[in-house]
């Protein structure tokens, strides 16, 4: 999709594309990220891929929700078999989109009839502020925010949705999330290896907060005010409440930051923030509104802006750049050394992001809390298999397979943490060296 200029002219970005020369991830995924760079897109690396590298690239882009954006931006650079494959992906996603929009309408009608106020988060609610088209989004759940108020709030919304035939996902009550356990339908569906399968059940997540400062140990002042500043937009042909543009960017940044700091960075989240920044770079009115946010909230957003800058570039905005320059020197040092590292973490065991988290903390107590949680996880993973199969259909062999898959997943996570530990000390030494260099150059 061509990028659109809003209001005032924007400065040329000058942000170079790092992916063609980055050896920290396989060539296929690096070519995908390089082709999606906003200010210096590269298709030559895509054109040079072998069929095997293309399959690796598509596996990466499918998993991280980039395939349809890639198709729209650089379809002509794809071999014929890749064009045919991604065209099929797009066709199946359209079928899935029709079902998704019907679900949005059903949920809105159900909650409106019950007198429950809500707003739509993420997913289709991000169009068009983030410069994306709904046909290019692969969305696996519907996220709604419902304030936890007596009588007609969060739990009333959950009960209304349960009455539609949904169930709460098992064994998810104690996880440190911002929402209730996902609501799913036990349709009997099983994973078939296709991220664009129109039959994939759509879960529903009812959020009760926009940021969990108790877990992250970082304050996001005024996040609760997002609800008060909500605006109306038509989604799936129906008027619904959504976040205002400035709050939408703030929430998307907080959501991306949460995943980065927890070691499961999602490239689409970073790309989406970069698209928003690029689209609104010259919109003076937007940045004046954004500048009215509390400094602590802007600082957390600026961390993700800095990551989006390193990964995808975007047309310059003075307000955003000034906020990135205000980041603590320790955080700046982290970006000097590890800006592309979260992408590498998708392919190997590491915890480089721990040092970014510590660079943002001011309390030693908070730092130790984060270190303990990241290096010594306290909880086993949640369910990973057969979550949509009703208990009545779980025969002994399927139950055994579920147990084996869960055990294999837990073992893989234990190996991941064990393999990452030696690298933590090495990355910490690199980070401290960069901090010292920043201090000397001050």
N, C-alpha and C positions, 0 to 999 in steps of 0.2 A: 504494500500500500504506500503510495507516495506520502511523504510527510508534509504537513501543512504548517504554514507560518501563521501565528496569531499576533495581531496588533503590531507592536513596534518591531523594527528590523532586529535580527539577532546577530551577534558576533559570530564569525567563523570559529569553529571549535578548536582546531589544532590538536585534537586528541588522536593519536596514532593508534592503529589497529595492532594489538599485541599478539594475536593468536597465531598468525603464520609462523612466527619464530619461537613459539612457546612449546617446549618439549615436555611439559609437566602432565599433559593428557595425550591420548592417542590422536593420530592425525585426522581421522574422520570427525570426531567431536570438535577438534580445534577448527577444522574447516567450517563446520556449522556455525560456531560462534563468530568466526571471522567474517562469514557472509552476512551475518545479522548486525555487524557493527554499523552504527548509524551515521557517523561522519566520514568513515573511510572503509566502506564495505569492500570485501575481497571475494571475488568468485573464482579467481585463478586456482586457488587451492582446492576448491570443490571440483573444478574441471579436471584436475590432475589425479583425483582419487581413483583407485582401482575398484572393481566391483565389491571385493571383500571389504575395503575401507568404507565404501558407501553403505554397506550393510551395517557396519559398526556405527557409522554416522547416524543412520536412521534409527537404530536401536537407542542411541543416546537421545536423539531429538524426540522420539516417541515418548520415552520415559519422562522427559522433562518438559513436555508440552510445547515444543518448538517446531514440530514438523509442519504444521499448517502455516505458521508465520514464514518459515523457510520457503515453502512452496509458493506463497504469494510474492515473496521478495525476489526469488532467484530461480523460478521454475525453468527458465530458458537455459540455465547452467547445468541442469540435471540431465543425465542420460535418459534415453527413452523409457527404459524399464523403471527408473526411479520416478519419472513423471507419471507413468501409468499407475505405479504403486501409490504415490501420494494423491493422485486424483481419486483413487478408490478410497483412501483414507478420508478425503474431504467429503465424498459422497456419503459415506457411513456416518460421518460426524453431523452432516445435515439431518440425517434421519434421527440421530440422537438429539440434536438441537430441538427438533419439533417436540419430542417427548419431554425435554427439559423445560421448554416454554410452557407446555401444558401443566407440568408440575408447579411451576411458579404461579400460574393462574389459580390452580387448585388450592395451593397453600394460602395465597392472598385471600381468596374467597372464604376459606375456612377460618382464618384468623380474624378477618374483618367481621364475619358473622358472629364471632365470639367476643367482639369488642376489644381485641388485643392489638395494641400498637406494636409495630416492628419496623425494622429497616433491612433492606437487602445489602449484603456485604459481598465484595469480591465477585468473581464470575461475571455474569452478564451485567451486573451493576457497574462494572468498570468501563463499559462501553458508553459513550465514546471518549471519555476524559483521557483514557490511556492510549488513544490512537489505534485501537484494535477493532476488528469486526467480529461480531458474534459468531460468524461462520468459521472463524479461525481459532476459536477457543475450544479446548478439550476440557470439559468440566465434569467432574465426577461427583460433586455434591453441591447442595444449595446451602449457603451460609446466611443465616438471619440473626440479627441482633434483637433481643427482646429484653427490656429492663426488668430486673428482678424486683418487682413491686408486689405488695400484697394483693391477692384477689385475681387480678387480670393480667399477670405478667408472665414470667419465664415458665413456671411450672404449669400454668394454665395452658400456655402455648404447647408445651410438651404433651399434655394430656389430650389436647385437641388433635394433634398430629398422630398420637398413638391410636386414636379412634378411627383414623383412616387406614389402619392396618399395618402401621409401623411398629417396630420394637426397638428398645434400647440395646445397643451393642454390649455384649457381655464383657465383664472384667475390665471396664474402662473407667470406673468411678474414681479411682485414686490417682489417675494420671494428672500431672500439672498442666492442664489446658485452660483455655479461655472459654470453653463451651461445655455443655452437658455431654454425656456419652452420645456418640452419633446415633441417629435414628435410622433404621434400615428396614427393608422388607425382606422376609425370609422367602425369597422366590425360588430357591433351589439353584440359582445361577452359580457357575463355577468359572474360574479364570481359564481362558482359552488362549492366552498369549497375544491378544489383540487389544491394544489400547483404544481402538476406535470402534470396538464392538458396540453396536446400538443397544444390545441387551444388558450392558453393564448397569446394575441397579444404581440409582442415584440416591446417595445418603443425604440426610438433613442434619445440619449442625446448628444448634441454638446457642448463640454466644451471649454471655452475660457481662463480659468486660472486653475492652479493646487492648489491654496490655496487662501482663502479670508482673508487677514490679516486685512482688514478694519472691518470685522464683528468679527473675533476671537480676534483681538487686540494683535496678536502674529505674529512676523515676521518670515518668512521662506525664508531666503536669498538663492538666486540661484535657486529657484523653476522654474523661467522662463527659466533657462538654460537646463531644462529637454528636451525641444524641440530640442535644438541644438545638444544634445548628443544622439538623437534617433538612434536606430539600426533597422535592418530589420529581420523579422521572418515570417515563413509561418503560416498563420492562415486560416483554412478552405481550404487548398490547394493553397492559393494565398499569394504572398509576400506582407507584409504590414509593415509599420513602427510601432515600439513599443518603450517603454522606455528601456534604458539600465538597466542591473540588479540592479546596485546600486540606480539608480533613481526610478526604479520600487518599490524597498523596501521603499524608501523615500516617494513616492506617496501613496503607500498602508498604510503606517504608518500615514501620514497626513490625509488621508481619514478616517481611523479608529479613529484618535484623534478627528476629527471634530464631529463625531457621539458621541463619549464619552462625549465631553465637552458640547454638545447640549442635553444630557440626553437621547439619543436613541442609546445606544451602541448595536452593532450587533455582536453576538458571533462569527459568521463566519469570520468577519474581523480580530478579535483577533487571532483566530485559524490559519488563513492564514498567518499572520505575524509570528506566532510561528513556523509554518511549514517551512517558508523561513529561519528563523534564524537557525532552527535545521539542515536543509539541507546544509546550507552554513557555518556552525560553524567552520569547519576546513579549509576553503578556504582562505589561507593567501592573495592571490592576490586580492580576492574580498574585504577583509577588508582593505587592503592598499588603494584601490580605494575609498572605502566608507569613510575612515578617511580623505580624501581630501575635503570632503564637509564642508561648513561653520559650525562653532561651534553652532550657533543658530539653524540651521536646524537639526544637529545631536541631539541637546537637545530635540527637539520636537519628533523626532523618538524614543529617549530613553524612553520617557514617555510611548509609546506604547510597547516598548520592555519590560519595567518593568511590564506592565499589562499582556503581553503574558507570561512572566516568572511566574507570580503568578497564572495564570489560567491553563497553559498547560505545563510549563517546556520546556526545550530544551537543547541540548548539549551546553556546555559553549563556548563562544567566548570571549577572553580577551578584544578585542576592544569594543565589545558591553557592556560587564560588566563594563569596566572603564567608559564608557559614562553614564551608569545608575548610577554609584557612584557619578558622577558629578552633578546630578540633585540637585536643591535647597533643603535645609533641610526641607523647608515647604512642598515640593512635596514628599520628602521621608517620612515625617510624615503622609501625606495623605495615602500613600501606607501602612504604618504600621497599619492604622485604617480601611481603606476602599478599599483595593485592590480587594475584591470580590464584592463590593457594586454595580457596574454597572450591574452585573447579577441580583442582587436583585431588581434593578430598573425596570426590565422587568415584575415584578409581583406586585409591590406596588409603591405608589406615594412617591417619594423622589427626592432630588436634591443634593446628596452628592458630585457629580462631580463639583459643583460650587466651592468648596474649592480647588479642584485640579487646576481649571482654575485660580483662584486668586493666587495660589502659584507660578504660572509661570509668572505673570505680575509684572512689575516694576513700573508702573505709577498708581497713585491713580485715575486719570481721566479714564484710561482704565478699572480699576477695577469697578468703578461706572457704566461705560457703560455696562459691562458684567452683573453686578448685576441687573440693570434695565431690561435688555433684558431677563434674565432668570426668574426673579420673576414677571415681569409685561409684558407679551408678547404683542406686538403691533399689531399683525396680526391675523386674523382668519385663520383656516386651509384651505388648498387648497381643490379641489374636491376629494370626497371619493367614489363616486358611479356613475355608468352609464357613465363613461368617454369614452367608446368605442361605445356608441350607437349614431347613427346619429340623428341630430335634427329632421329630417323628420319622424323618428320612435318613437319619444318620445310622447306617448299618455298621456292624463291627469293623468291617474292612475299611470303611470310610473314616471311622473314628480313629483307627490305627494309623491311617495315612495322615490324618490331621495331626496326631501326636508326633509322628516322625518328622513332619515338616516343621512343626513348632520347635522340636528339639534341635533340628538342623539349623534353624534360624537363630536360636539362642546360642548355639555353639559358634555360629559365624560372628555374632556380636561379641562374644567373649574373645574370639581370636582378634577381632578388630581392635578392641580395647587393649589387649595385651601387646599387639604389634605396634600400636600408637605410642605406648608409654616411653620407649627409648627415644622416639623422635621428638617427644615433648621437650626433653632436656636440650636437645640440639636446637630446636626452633626457638626455645626460650633464650638460649645464648645468642642466637642471631638477632633476635629482637632487642635484647639488652645492648648489643653492640650498636645497632642502628639508633637506639635511644641516645647512647653516649655520643654518637656522631652528630645527632641533631643538637645536643646540648653544646657541643664544641662550636658548632656553626651558628649558634644563636647570636 
